[in-house]
Each structure stands twice: as C-alpha cells, then as structure tokens.
Amino acid sequence: MAARRESAHRRRLPALAAAVIATTALAGARASGPDVASILIKDSTYQPMSLAIRAGTTVTWTNGDDEPHTVRSESKLFASGALDTKEQYSFRFDRPGTYRYACSMHSRMTGTIVVQ
C-alpha cells in the first residue's frame, strides 16, 4: 500500500513542478513593471524633443542644466514646479494622444509626447 502511495506521488510531481514553473513565469511577467521613459533637460532643450510611448508609460524629466526649468503641458494636464539642477519630475501617460509641453521660464523650450 505504501508503495502505491509513493508511486502516485511520483507521478504527480512533474505536473506539480510544471504548475509551479508556469505560475512563477506569469508572476515574473507581471513583475517586470510599468514602462518608463526619460527626457533630459540640457542646453535649454528637452532631449529628445519628441518621444513616442505606449499608454501607461511614466516619463521622467531630469534637469541637467545649471538654471531652473519647468515642464508644463499646453492643455494644463501636467505641470512641474521649477526644477533645479538634477531635480526630476514624472508623469504617467494613461491615454493615447499628442501632448505638447514647454518650459514656462523659457518659451523656446518645447517638446512633444505621442502616446499610442
């Protein structure tokens, strides 16, 4: 009787192992995290000036200049305060569309985010 139980357990082990591996793989796929993108503010420009991303992506702007800058959308959907050197501002784009933005301190600084 004990031999039958042991044999039944041995037959179930490969199926159990496969289930654990599949569950771990799915959890790993979900754990890969959200999409992220970066824009550097350097030489009084947004680099890159235009960026195409997927919906759900978080964009982070980092000020690499020695003077403050801002990030403000034309539609007033998002707006940073003044960003000093090395400071960052992030915004998550959940809806498709084209989002134009500029620095409120330097009107010649403009950029565009295209969300697909």
Buried (B, 14 or more C-beta within 10 A) or exposed (E): EEEEEEEEEEEEEEEEEEEEEEEEEEEEEEEEEEBEBBBBBEEEBBBEEEBEBEEEBBBBBBBEBEEBBBBBBEEEEBEBEEBEEEBEBBBEBEEEEEBEBBBBBBEEBBBBBEBE
